[in-house]
Amino acid sequence: DAWVSYDALEPFNLIFANIADVGDNLELMGPQYAEERFQLVSAALGKGITSSTYLQGLGQLMDLVSGEGGGYKLNRTLANLVNNQLPLAGMRNDMAKIVNPEMRELGSDFWSHIANRNPILKGTLPVKYDMLNGKSLNNGNFCQSAFNAVSPIQLCFDKGPGRNFLFNSGYDMRIFAYTAPDGTSLVKYPELRSKLQNAIGQFNLEEQLNELALSSDIQASMAQMENDKRLGNYELNPMQAYRHNRILRRLFQRALKRAWVSLGDDPDIIRLQNERRTLIQNNKYSLQTTTNIRNFPK
């Protein structure tokens, strides 16, 4: 009853992660998409010489110069390059995992990526919370944190039937809590995402998932999804085609709305909502002005 992470099994962790991502998207994108992506993985494996430390840094430098990946990737690459220039970069990264084991919500700025790899500075970043129970992610006991920091096999003993159900359901949670129910974007506000995650966790979704996992209707829906996979019905959208994912959507959206309402008195959220309303009003005024000019009699 433990999660086993392969993140520390470099360079195989990247290979495993890419293959898993292709498999996850196979249902939506189809076999041709998977074939093309697997060919890219094969090509990457053929360039194994670039796994050396020097050439990895050179690759990051080329990403920085080319400008690929947008601001987030450029800031992350630049932060890695700067961090690696200082002594004991690897040890500082491992010490950060022991001293501050909790996962952190990162912004797209340069400072966040620098702070996340240093023992003391990492503590200044907002904590990333488990939205199923409100606990901070990766906050095991000291012995577990120390073991995971030096071991290629990392363990997490937070597991149950509800989590297994959510993991196997095909429900997409990658961008959940990045947008508030009223449409307010939280992409650039890691502190607010942290507060929202914690608020969602207070509704104990894990217990509700544990009950759903034992439901005969849910098990039948999961079995139907697995059967469609075996039959190659890749055109089906798992988020819409199966009952269990429709139930999960309602469950998570209800928790998201209740959590957002509970944060209504937070001054940062009030400020962000006022900015959003002002922006919408300005856009409406600009659109109305443009329309009036176009309709002005000549």
Backbone bond lengths (Angstrom), bond angles and torsions (degrees), N, CA, C in turn:
res aa  C-N    CA-C-N  psi(-1)  N-CA   C-N-CA  omega(-1)  CA-C   N-CA-C  phi
1 D - - - 1.467 - - 1.516 111.12 -
2 A 1.310 116.36 60.85 1.469 120.49 -179.71 1.521 109.17 -148.95
3 W 1.345 114.89 146.04 1.463 119.98 172.19 1.522 108.58 -80.91
4 V 1.304 117.09 136.67 1.462 122.00 178.10 1.522 107.57 -114.64
5 S 1.320 116.34 114.76 1.464 121.85 -177.54 1.523 110.45 -94.09
6 Y 1.332 115.80 143.94 1.461 120.48 177.72 1.530 111.33 -110.68
7 D 1.341 117.45 17.47 1.462 121.16 -176.04 1.521 112.53 -60.08
8 A 1.342 117.08 -32.21 1.455 119.75 -176.28 1.528 113.01 -87.11
9 L 1.319 118.23 -1.96 1.462 121.20 -178.77 1.520 110.34 -86.08
10 E 1.329 116.15 61.88 1.465 120.02 -179.23 1.533 109.71 -73.30
11 P 1.363 117.35 144.27 1.474 127.43 -2.30 1.526 113.42 -90.11
12 F 1.352 116.91 8.67 1.460 119.51 -173.58 1.525 112.25 -69.42
13 N 1.358 117.58 -22.96 1.459 119.65 -178.41 1.529 111.46 -60.61
14 L 1.332 116.76 -38.92 1.467 119.74 179.36 1.524 111.36 -67.22
15 I 1.339 115.90 -37.45 1.464 119.97 179.12 1.518 109.80 -65.50
16 F 1.344 116.13 -48.40 1.460 120.08 179.65 1.522 110.78 -59.65
17 A 1.342 116.63 -43.89 1.462 120.49 -176.69 1.529 111.06 -64.46
18 N 1.329 117.70 -41.07 1.464 120.48 179.90 1.520 111.77 -66.36
19 I 1.324 116.58 -41.78 1.460 119.89 178.96 1.528 109.98 -64.78
20 A 1.336 116.56 -40.46 1.471 120.16 178.69 1.520 111.13 -64.64
21 D 1.341 117.46 -39.61 1.465 120.76 178.88 1.531 110.97 -63.51
22 V 1.320 116.45 -40.28 1.465 119.91 177.41 1.525 109.81 -62.14
23 G 1.331 115.92 -43.31 1.456 119.23 179.07 1.514 112.83 -62.82
24 D 1.332 117.36 -39.13 1.466 121.08 179.42 1.524 111.44 -64.27
25 N 1.330 116.33 -37.19 1.468 120.40 -176.68 1.528 112.79 -88.57
26 L 1.327 116.77 -4.46 1.459 120.31 -176.99 1.518 111.42 -61.14
27 E 1.340 116.85 -37.82 1.469 119.79 -177.15 1.523 111.60 -64.87
28 L 1.326 116.98 -34.08 1.463 120.41 -177.18 1.524 112.24 -88.43
29 M 1.351 116.77 -38.84 1.458 120.42 -170.62 1.524 113.78 -94.72
30 G 1.331 117.62 -21.00 1.453 120.00 177.13 1.521 113.79 94.46
31 P 1.341 116.98 168.28 1.467 121.68 -175.29 1.525 114.19 -65.93
32 Q 1.346 118.06 -30.83 1.462 119.23 179.99 1.528 110.79 -65.58
33 Y 1.339 115.59 -40.88 1.468 120.07 175.80 1.518 110.30 -59.35
34 A 1.349 116.66 -45.67 1.464 120.39 -178.66 1.524 110.90 -62.78
35 E 1.317 116.68 -41.65 1.464 119.91 -179.21 1.527 111.08 -61.86
36 E 1.327 116.84 -42.94 1.460 120.44 -179.73 1.525 111.05 -65.03
37 R 1.335 116.54 -41.94 1.469 119.54 -178.75 1.526 111.51 -70.06
38 F 1.324 116.93 -36.41 1.467 118.94 178.20 1.530 110.62 -67.45
39 Q 1.326 117.24 -31.39 1.459 119.89 175.12 1.525 110.71 -65.00
40 L 1.346 116.12 -37.33 1.463 119.49 176.91 1.530 110.74 -65.70
41 V 1.336 116.87 -39.02 1.464 119.99 177.42 1.523 110.06 -62.81
42 S 1.334 116.27 -42.20 1.465 119.91 178.68 1.520 111.14 -62.52
43 A 1.342 116.28 -40.58 1.465 119.54 178.47 1.525 111.01 -64.53
44 A 1.338 115.83 -38.87 1.461 119.13 178.91 1.520 111.32 -65.00
45 L 1.336 116.93 -38.32 1.459 120.39 178.25 1.526 110.51 -64.95
46 G 1.328 115.88 -32.78 1.457 119.50 178.96 1.513 113.26 -69.15
47 K 1.322 116.27 -15.47 1.464 120.48 178.77 1.523 110.12 -102.83
48 G 1.313 116.46 40.57 1.453 121.58 -176.04 1.508 114.74 -59.95
49 I 1.322 116.58 -18.37 1.456 118.41 -179.48 1.520 111.92 -64.64
50 T 1.319 116.72 -24.36 1.469 119.88 -179.21 1.519 112.44 -75.92
51 S 1.330 117.57 3.09 1.459 119.50 177.96 1.520 112.18 -78.40
52 S 1.333 118.66 -8.17 1.463 120.30 178.09 1.524 109.55 -68.17
53 T 1.327 115.78 152.14 1.465 121.17 -174.55 1.522 111.53 -59.11
54 Y 1.318 117.34 -43.51 1.467 120.68 -176.62 1.519 110.45 -62.30
55 L 1.345 116.05 -46.74 1.451 118.82 -175.92 1.526 111.59 -73.79
56 Q 1.330 118.24 -26.22 1.454 119.29 173.24 1.521 110.69 -62.94
57 G 1.331 115.92 -44.44 1.459 119.54 176.81 1.510 111.72 -62.83
58 L 1.342 117.32 -37.23 1.457 121.16 177.81 1.525 110.42 -64.72
59 G 1.355 115.94 -39.65 1.461 119.35 177.54 1.517 111.98 -63.15
60 Q 1.340 116.82 -40.86 1.459 120.19 177.34 1.521 110.67 -63.53
61 L 1.333 116.32 -39.51 1.460 120.01 178.71 1.526 110.69 -63.42
62 M 1.339 117.11 -39.97 1.466 120.20 179.28 1.537 110.46 -66.11
63 D 1.340 117.08 -37.64 1.475 119.43 175.50 1.522 110.28 -61.26
64 L 1.325 116.06 -40.08 1.459 120.62 -178.68 1.521 110.91 -65.43
65 V 1.326 116.59 -43.12 1.475 121.00 -177.81 1.524 110.83 -70.52
66 S 1.347 116.26 -38.37 1.466 119.46 -175.97 1.522 112.53 -73.66
67 G 1.347 116.81 -22.63 1.457 120.06 179.73 1.505 114.32 76.88
68 E 1.341 118.24 17.87 1.455 121.50 -179.33 1.527 110.47 -77.96
69 G 1.331 116.41 147.59 1.449 121.72 173.47 1.516 115.52 92.49
70 G 1.323 118.19 -2.83 1.453 119.70 178.06 1.515 113.06 78.76
71 G 1.350 114.90 -176.70 1.460 120.54 -175.08 1.509 113.65 -62.30
72 Y 1.343 117.37 -36.85 1.464 119.63 -178.07 1.521 111.12 -61.28
73 K 1.333 116.97 -48.56 1.459 120.05 -177.71 1.513 111.40 -68.48
74 L 1.329 116.84 -37.24 1.463 119.59 179.97 1.527 110.89 -65.30
75 N 1.330 116.84 -43.58 1.462 119.70 179.10 1.518 111.52 -65.59
76 R 1.326 117.09 -38.98 1.463 120.43 178.47 1.525 110.90 -65.48
77 T 1.342 116.43 -43.11 1.458 120.09 179.81 1.517 111.05 -65.57
78 L 1.328 116.72 -44.01 1.455 120.29 179.25 1.529 111.22 -63.36
79 A 1.333 117.08 -39.65 1.458 121.00 178.57 1.527 110.89 -64.12
80 N 1.337 117.44 -40.83 1.462 120.44 178.36 1.518 111.19 -64.26
81 L 1.333 116.13 -40.89 1.463 119.57 179.41 1.529 111.13 -64.15
82 V 1.334 116.63 -44.28 1.464 120.40 179.90 1.524 110.81 -66.05
83 N 1.328 115.97 -43.26 1.467 119.84 -178.97 1.523 111.62 -63.34
84 N 1.332 117.15 -36.22 1.463 120.68 -178.56 1.523 112.63 -73.28
85 Q 1.331 117.32 -16.26 1.461 119.83 178.06 1.525 112.01 -76.75
86 L 1.341 116.71 -20.57 1.454 121.05 -179.71 1.525 109.46 -87.59
87 P 1.333 117.54 151.06 1.469 120.65 -177.25 1.527 112.32 -63.41
88 L 1.342 115.64 149.17 1.462 123.42 172.33 1.531 112.35 60.03
89 A 1.322 115.89 43.20 1.464 119.72 -178.48 1.520 111.19 -61.49
90 G 1.347 117.01 -45.19 1.455 120.27 -179.07 1.521 112.42 -64.90
91 M 1.341 116.44 -41.14 1.461 119.71 -179.24 1.530 110.72 -67.09
92 R 1.339 117.19 -38.69 1.464 119.65 178.95 1.524 110.87 -64.42
93 N 1.319 116.07 -37.08 1.462 119.63 178.80 1.533 110.66 -65.46
94 D 1.352 117.00 -42.41 1.462 120.88 178.71 1.527 111.02 -68.18
95 M 1.320 117.38 -38.61 1.458 120.28 178.70 1.529 110.99 -65.48
96 A 1.327 116.76 -35.02 1.466 120.16 177.72 1.522 110.76 -63.03
97 K 1.341 116.64 -35.35 1.460 120.47 179.22 1.524 111.82 -70.16
98 I 1.340 116.93 -27.25 1.462 120.59 -179.53 1.527 110.67 -85.97
99 V 1.348 116.93 -47.88 1.462 121.15 -177.20 1.529 110.94 -69.34
100 N 1.329 116.68 -43.16 1.471 121.95 178.91 1.531 108.41 -126.96
101 P 1.327 117.71 78.20 1.469 119.91 -173.42 1.524 114.48 -70.46
102 E 1.335 117.99 -20.19 1.465 119.34 -176.75 1.522 111.21 -63.71
103 M 1.334 115.09 141.43 1.460 119.79 173.58 1.522 109.25 -68.55
104 R 1.321 116.15 151.05 1.463 121.43 -176.33 1.517 111.15 -120.04
105 E 1.335 114.40 148.48 1.465 121.27 173.09 1.524 107.93 -81.65
106 L 1.322 116.26 120.13 1.457 120.92 -176.34 1.520 110.56 -105.55
107 G 1.323 114.70 142.22 1.451 120.11 170.73 1.517 109.64 -89.15
108 S 1.305 116.02 -175.21 1.466 120.52 179.33 1.520 112.30 -90.52
109 D 1.351 117.00 4.98 1.454 120.04 -175.98 1.525 111.45 -83.67
110 F 1.307 115.40 163.01 1.465 123.41 -178.26 1.522 111.35 -64.28
111 W 1.337 117.89 -40.87 1.460 121.85 -174.08 1.525 112.11 -63.67
112 S 1.321 118.22 -38.29 1.461 120.92 -177.60 1.520 111.64 -60.13
113 H 1.318 116.63 -42.04 1.463 120.31 -178.05 1.524 111.69 -73.26
114 I 1.321 117.54 -29.99 1.463 120.60 174.47 1.532 109.57 -69.41
115 A 1.318 116.88 -47.98 1.467 121.26 -176.52 1.517 111.80 -65.14
116 N 1.327 118.00 -33.27 1.459 121.05 -175.15 1.523 112.67 -66.84
117 R 1.325 118.10 -16.64 1.464 121.00 -177.47 1.518 112.56 -110.15
118 N 1.324 116.67 18.26 1.464 120.44 179.34 1.527 109.25 -130.51
119 P 1.341 117.21 135.60 1.476 121.47 -169.68 1.521 114.46 -55.24
120 I 1.335 118.94 -47.43 1.457 121.30 -174.56 1.530 110.91 -82.31
121 L 1.328 116.66 -44.66 1.460 120.66 -176.25 1.523 112.30 -65.51
122 K 1.323 117.18 -28.37 1.465 119.93 -179.12 1.524 110.97 -60.47
123 G 1.335 116.83 -30.64 1.455 120.51 -179.64 1.516 114.08 -67.44
124 T 1.339 117.79 -13.63 1.466 120.98 179.07 1.528 112.56 -84.23
125 L 1.329 117.64 -10.46 1.459 121.34 -177.56 1.529 110.46 -87.45
126 P 1.337 118.14 150.10 1.467 120.79 179.21 1.522 111.37 -66.29
127 V 1.326 116.04 142.31 1.460 122.22 -176.83 1.525 110.31 -76.65
128 K 1.325 115.71 144.21 1.463 121.57 175.51 1.533 107.84 -94.17
129 Y 1.342 117.08 125.49 1.452 121.65 -173.92 1.530 111.83 -106.53
130 D 1.313 114.24 149.59 1.456 121.88 174.32 1.520 107.55 -76.46
131 M 1.325 117.44 117.35 1.457 120.59 -175.91 1.524 112.82 -75.02
132 L 1.330 117.74 -6.36 1.457 120.04 178.26 1.516 112.46 -85.77
133 N 1.340 117.36 -26.82 1.470 118.81 -178.19 1.528 113.85 -140.88
134 G 1.328 118.78 -1.44 1.458 121.59 176.81 1.510 114.99 80.92
135 K 1.332 118.75 3.33 1.458 121.22 178.99 1.527 109.78 -85.28
136 S 1.334 116.02 152.77 1.465 119.44 177.21 1.523 109.27 -68.22
137 L 1.320 115.73 140.43 1.458 120.88 -177.57 1.520 111.07 -73.73
138 N 1.324 115.15 140.61 1.461 123.06 175.90 1.529 112.16 64.94
139 N 1.322 116.72 29.32 1.460 120.39 -179.88 1.519 109.55 -102.08
140 G 1.340 116.37 67.03 1.452 121.19 176.44 1.517 111.06 -82.51
141 N 1.326 116.50 -176.89 1.455 119.14 177.16 1.522 110.42 -71.79
142 F 1.316 115.84 170.19 1.471 120.29 -174.58 1.524 111.64 -60.78
143 C 1.335 117.05 -41.67 1.462 120.01 -178.47 1.531 110.82 -62.57
144 Q 1.339 116.03 -41.44 1.462 119.42 178.78 1.523 110.94 -65.55
145 S 1.343 117.18 -42.10 1.468 120.74 179.79 1.522 111.03 -64.41
146 A 1.341 116.49 -42.49 1.462 119.93 179.68 1.520 110.99 -65.40
147 F 1.338 116.78 -39.61 1.464 120.67 178.92 1.529 110.77 -64.12
148 N 1.337 116.81 -46.37 1.462 120.66 -178.76 1.522 112.14 -66.03
149 A 1.348 117.00 -27.67 1.466 119.75 -178.20 1.515 112.25 -69.25
150 V 1.327 117.66 -28.33 1.471 120.35 -174.97 1.514 112.71 -115.09
151 S 1.338 117.80 -7.70 1.456 120.16 -175.72 1.520 111.26 -99.47
152 P 1.343 117.55 140.12 1.469 119.62 175.08 1.519 112.32 -70.54
153 I 1.336 118.13 -19.36 1.460 122.92 176.17 1.521 107.97 -107.52
154 Q 1.319 117.22 112.48 1.453 121.78 -176.86 1.523 109.93 -102.92
155 L 1.330 115.59 137.86 1.453 121.65 -174.08 1.518 111.33 -114.11
156 C 1.330 115.78 146.15 1.455 122.43 173.59 1.528 107.65 -139.49
157 F 1.334 116.24 121.78 1.463 120.82 -172.93 1.527 111.94 -97.12
158 D 1.320 116.80 26.82 1.464 121.46 179.47 1.527 108.32 -104.39
159 K 1.318 115.36 91.41 1.451 119.44 -174.00 1.516 109.70 -148.18
160 G 1.340 116.90 152.29 1.449 121.16 179.24 1.516 109.94 -170.96
161 P 1.331 118.45 175.88 1.473 120.77 -178.15 1.522 112.95 -62.47
162 G 1.348 116.92 -35.77 1.461 119.46 179.20 1.513 112.33 -66.09
163 R 1.312 117.05 -41.28 1.466 120.43 178.69 1.524 110.93 -67.69
164 N 1.310 116.86 -40.56 1.463 119.33 176.67 1.519 110.93 -61.47
165 F 1.329 116.40 -41.75 1.465 120.81 178.18 1.516 111.09 -60.97
166 L 1.346 117.27 -46.42 1.461 120.79 -179.71 1.526 110.92 -64.42
167 F 1.336 116.49 -40.71 1.461 120.92 -178.69 1.527 111.42 -64.20
168 N 1.335 117.11 -38.73 1.461 121.43 -176.08 1.526 113.40 -90.45
169 S 1.328 117.15 -5.48 1.464 120.73 -173.16 1.519 114.09 -73.95
170 G 1.337 116.98 -23.17 1.461 119.83 -173.92 1.509 113.30 83.49
171 Y 1.349 116.90 6.55 1.464 120.49 179.77 1.527 109.53 -73.28
172 D 1.325 116.61 130.13 1.457 122.73 -174.88 1.527 110.09 -88.87
173 M 1.344 116.65 110.83 1.462 121.54 179.65 1.524 112.35 -114.59
174 R 1.317 117.48 14.65 1.464 119.95 -172.55 1.523 112.96 -63.22
175 I 1.320 118.31 -36.00 1.468 119.95 -178.05 1.530 110.87 -113.63
176 F 1.332 116.98 15.79 1.457 119.84 178.05 1.519 109.72 -65.40
177 A 1.326 117.22 139.61 1.465 125.26 -178.30 1.527 112.41 73.63
178 Y 1.332 118.14 10.54 1.460 120.41 172.39 1.523 110.96 -89.40
179 T 1.332 116.51 -12.83 1.462 121.79 177.27 1.521 108.95 -135.61
180 A 1.319 117.05 131.62 1.462 121.64 179.86 1.530 110.01 -74.81
181 P 1.332 117.97 161.86 1.471 120.11 -179.44 1.522 114.02 -58.66
182 D 1.335 118.10 -28.46 1.465 120.23 179.96 1.522 112.83 -86.50
183 G 1.345 116.90 7.19 1.453 121.23 178.10 1.517 114.72 93.34
184 T 1.334 118.37 -0.10 1.463 121.33 178.93 1.516 110.13 -68.62
185 S 1.321 116.89 124.09 1.458 121.45 -179.28 1.525 110.22 -80.81
186 L 1.344 115.89 132.53 1.461 122.41 178.10 1.526 111.64 -112.26
187 V 1.322 116.53 15.09 1.466 120.64 -175.67 1.528 111.19 -60.17
188 K 1.322 117.15 -38.64 1.465 121.14 -176.38 1.528 112.75 -94.83
189 Y 1.336 117.39 10.83 1.465 119.97 -175.13 1.531 110.51 -129.10
190 P 1.323 118.14 80.00 1.470 120.44 -178.86 1.524 113.04 -61.75
191 E 1.343 118.22 -31.92 1.473 119.91 179.08 1.538 111.01 -63.98
192 L 1.328 116.57 -40.85 1.460 119.83 179.82 1.526 111.21 -72.25
193 R 1.319 117.85 -34.07 1.462 119.97 175.48 1.524 110.12 -62.99
194 S 1.322 116.04 -39.53 1.461 120.52 178.39 1.528 110.73 -62.18
195 K 1.326 117.04 -44.92 1.474 120.31 179.41 1.529 110.91 -64.39
196 L 1.329 116.78 -40.53 1.461 120.02 -178.75 1.524 111.02 -67.53
197 Q 1.332 117.42 -40.50 1.464 120.79 177.53 1.523 110.75 -60.48
198 N 1.334 116.09 -43.82 1.461 120.39 179.82 1.526 110.76 -63.82
199 A 1.340 116.58 -40.67 1.460 120.46 179.96 1.529 111.24 -66.23
200 I 1.329 117.78 -39.85 1.463 121.00 177.32 1.523 110.49 -62.62
201 G 1.340 116.05 -39.59 1.456 120.05 -178.74 1.512 114.21 -64.73
202 Q 1.335 118.11 -19.36 1.460 120.93 -179.36 1.529 112.29 -71.29
203 F 1.338 118.23 -13.12 1.465 121.02 -179.79 1.527 112.30 -92.62
204 N 1.331 116.51 5.71 1.473 123.22 171.46 1.529 111.88 52.98
205 L 1.317 115.74 57.61 1.459 119.89 177.84 1.526 112.02 -63.85
206 E 1.329 116.74 -25.32 1.463 119.52 -178.47 1.525 111.58 -60.96
207 E 1.331 116.74 -42.06 1.459 120.14 179.17 1.526 110.96 -64.79
208 Q 1.321 116.87 -38.56 1.464 119.98 178.74 1.527 110.69 -67.53
209 L 1.337 116.70 -37.38 1.464 120.30 177.60 1.524 111.12 -66.93
210 N 1.330 116.21 -36.59 1.472 119.32 177.54 1.525 110.71 -60.71
211 E 1.336 117.00 -39.44 1.461 120.59 178.67 1.530 110.98 -69.91
212 L 1.332 116.63 -41.16 1.464 119.99 179.58 1.523 111.52 -63.74
213 A 1.321 116.72 -36.25 1.462 120.49 -176.90 1.520 111.92 -62.66
214 L 1.330 117.14 -24.68 1.466 121.60 -178.87 1.527 112.67 -92.76
215 S 1.352 117.00 -4.40 1.458 120.73 -178.34 1.525 110.87 -73.27
216 S 1.324 116.65 136.92 1.469 120.81 -179.96 1.527 111.24 -65.97
217 D 1.345 117.54 -35.81 1.468 120.37 178.10 1.522 110.95 -63.53
218 I 1.331 116.07 -42.10 1.463 120.03 179.76 1.519 110.57 -66.08
219 Q 1.305 117.20 -43.31 1.463 120.96 179.94 1.528 111.26 -63.67
220 A 1.333 116.61 -37.04 1.463 120.06 177.13 1.525 111.19 -66.45
221 S 1.335 116.62 -40.07 1.460 120.37 178.36 1.523 111.18 -65.62
222 M 1.332 116.83 -41.08 1.470 120.59 176.99 1.530 110.61 -63.05
223 A 1.334 116.54 -40.79 1.461 120.23 179.06 1.525 110.98 -64.10
224 Q 1.340 116.44 -38.85 1.467 120.16 177.32 1.524 111.01 -62.50
225 M 1.344 117.29 -41.50 1.455 120.92 178.94 1.526 110.93 -62.76
226 E 1.334 116.91 -44.28 1.455 120.50 179.57 1.527 110.86 -64.21
227 N 1.336 116.89 -36.98 1.463 120.32 178.78 1.531 110.84 -67.20
228 D 1.344 116.71 -39.64 1.468 120.00 177.42 1.525 110.98 -63.55
229 K 1.321 116.63 -35.84 1.464 119.81 176.91 1.528 110.37 -61.87
230 R 1.326 115.60 -45.41 1.469 119.34 -178.57 1.519 111.56 -65.08
231 L 1.356 116.24 -32.57 1.465 120.19 -179.36 1.526 112.37 -81.92
232 G 1.331 117.20 -8.65 1.458 120.19 179.05 1.513 114.58 80.54
233 N 1.338 118.04 26.55 1.471 121.65 178.82 1.537 109.46 -82.42
234 Y 1.309 115.31 69.77 1.462 119.73 -174.59 1.525 113.31 -77.81
235 E 1.337 116.86 -11.99 1.469 118.12 -178.38 1.524 111.70 -75.62
236 L 1.316 118.62 -12.60 1.462 121.80 -179.18 1.521 110.37 -75.83
237 N 1.316 114.86 136.62 1.464 120.99 175.50 1.525 108.57 -88.22
238 P 1.343 118.86 111.65 1.474 120.14 -175.53 1.518 113.38 -62.70
239 M 1.340 118.00 -22.89 1.458 120.50 179.88 1.529 112.11 -74.75
240 Q 1.344 117.43 -18.36 1.458 121.26 -177.07 1.525 113.31 -119.25
241 A 1.318 116.54 -27.01 1.463 119.82 -170.97 1.520 113.55 -80.97
242 Y 1.318 118.61 -17.07 1.458 120.21 -171.45 1.529 111.13 -121.62
243 R 1.315 114.51 140.00 1.455 121.58 -175.79 1.523 112.21 -60.48
244 H 1.322 117.65 -40.28 1.466 119.45 -175.52 1.523 111.81 -64.01
245 N 1.323 118.22 -34.47 1.464 120.01 178.90 1.524 111.83 -76.00
246 R 1.310 117.53 -30.90 1.462 119.30 175.32 1.531 110.18 -67.50
247 I 1.325 116.40 -37.48 1.468 120.10 176.60 1.519 110.36 -67.25
248 L 1.327 116.79 -41.70 1.467 120.38 178.37 1.525 111.13 -61.90
249 R 1.334 116.90 -39.18 1.463 119.64 179.82 1.524 110.59 -62.08
250 R 1.333 116.63 -45.72 1.468 119.81 179.11 1.530 111.01 -63.87
251 L 1.323 116.48 -39.43 1.466 120.84 -179.20 1.518 111.31 -63.56
252 F 1.327 116.99 -47.95 1.457 120.79 -177.37 1.522 111.92 -72.91
253 Q 1.317 117.82 -37.00 1.458 119.54 178.96 1.524 110.93 -67.04
254 R 1.339 118.00 -37.47 1.460 120.52 177.25 1.534 110.61 -64.47
255 A 1.331 116.06 -43.37 1.462 119.48 178.48 1.522 111.19 -64.92
256 L 1.339 117.02 -37.66 1.457 121.09 178.98 1.523 110.96 -63.28
257 K 1.329 117.60 -43.96 1.458 120.91 -179.88 1.527 111.18 -65.30
258 R 1.324 116.75 -43.62 1.469 119.98 -179.76 1.530 110.81 -65.37
259 A 1.324 116.95 -38.53 1.464 120.43 179.69 1.527 110.67 -67.13
260 W 1.327 117.14 -39.89 1.466 120.82 -179.36 1.526 110.71 -65.89
261 V 1.338 116.23 -39.15 1.465 120.00 177.30 1.524 110.46 -64.32
262 S 1.329 117.79 -38.43 1.468 121.55 -179.15 1.524 112.02 -66.16
263 L 1.334 117.15 -20.10 1.466 121.14 179.30 1.525 111.91 -98.36
264 G 1.321 116.59 13.34 1.465 120.32 -174.55 1.511 114.66 -62.06
265 D 1.327 118.47 -23.38 1.466 121.27 -179.44 1.522 113.08 -93.24
266 D 1.325 117.54 -0.06 1.462 120.00 179.99 1.536 109.68 -69.32
267 P 1.333 118.42 126.20 1.481 120.04 -175.94 1.526 113.23 -62.46
268 D 1.338 118.09 -34.27 1.466 119.90 179.57 1.519 111.01 -66.74
269 I 1.324 116.37 -38.74 1.462 119.96 179.66 1.524 110.42 -71.81
270 I 1.323 117.14 -38.94 1.469 120.11 176.50 1.525 110.35 -60.23
271 R 1.332 116.63 -44.18 1.465 120.50 178.66 1.523 111.09 -61.73
272 L 1.336 117.08 -43.85 1.463 120.89 -179.01 1.523 111.09 -65.07
273 Q 1.330 117.59 -40.63 1.466 120.63 178.41 1.526 111.42 -66.01
274 N 1.334 117.34 -38.38 1.466 120.20 177.65 1.526 110.36 -64.73
275 E 1.331 116.78 -40.40 1.467 120.03 177.78 1.522 110.78 -63.15
276 R 1.333 116.34 -39.78 1.465 120.09 179.92 1.525 110.67 -65.99
277 R 1.336 116.98 -43.90 1.470 119.95 178.93 1.527 111.28 -62.80
278 T 1.335 116.63 -40.03 1.457 120.12 178.56 1.519 111.30 -63.55
279 L 1.336 115.69 -41.26 1.463 120.21 179.30 1.525 110.99 -63.90
280 I 1.352 116.59 -42.41 1.471 120.05 179.38 1.530 110.57 -63.90
281 Q 1.338 117.34 -42.10 1.465 120.87 179.14 1.520 111.39 -64.24
282 N 1.335 117.00 -41.20 1.466 120.40 178.67 1.521 111.35 -64.57
283 N 1.342 116.28 -39.22 1.463 119.65 178.59 1.525 110.77 -65.77
284 K 1.353 116.66 -39.97 1.468 119.66 178.48 1.523 110.48 -65.53
285 Y 1.337 116.76 -40.54 1.463 120.23 179.28 1.524 110.56 -64.84
286 S 1.337 116.04 -41.73 1.471 119.57 179.51 1.517 111.04 -64.72
287 L 1.344 116.87 -41.31 1.461 120.63 179.71 1.524 110.91 -65.51
288 Q 1.349 116.64 -41.42 1.465 120.26 -179.77 1.522 110.73 -66.03
289 T 1.344 116.53 -39.30 1.463 120.38 178.69 1.517 110.96 -63.25
290 T 1.334 116.25 -43.61 1.467 120.74 179.10 1.523 110.62 -62.32
291 T 1.341 117.19 -40.65 1.462 121.46 -179.83 1.530 110.96 -65.25
292 N 1.321 116.38 -41.02 1.460 119.94 179.92 1.521 111.33 -65.27
293 I 1.330 117.19 -38.89 1.466 120.28 178.84 1.510 111.18 -64.15
294 R 1.361 116.57 -41.41 1.459 121.04 -178.17 1.523 109.78 -67.58
295 N 1.328 117.73 -32.93 1.471 120.84 -176.32 1.525 112.72 -92.09
296 F 1.327 117.09 1.75 1.474 120.32 -179.25 1.535 109.51 -65.69
297 P 1.328 118.83 128.41 1.482 121.24 -176.49 1.524 111.02 -63.72
298 K 1.317 115.02 137.48 1.468 120.77 -179.47 1.506 109.63 -103.95
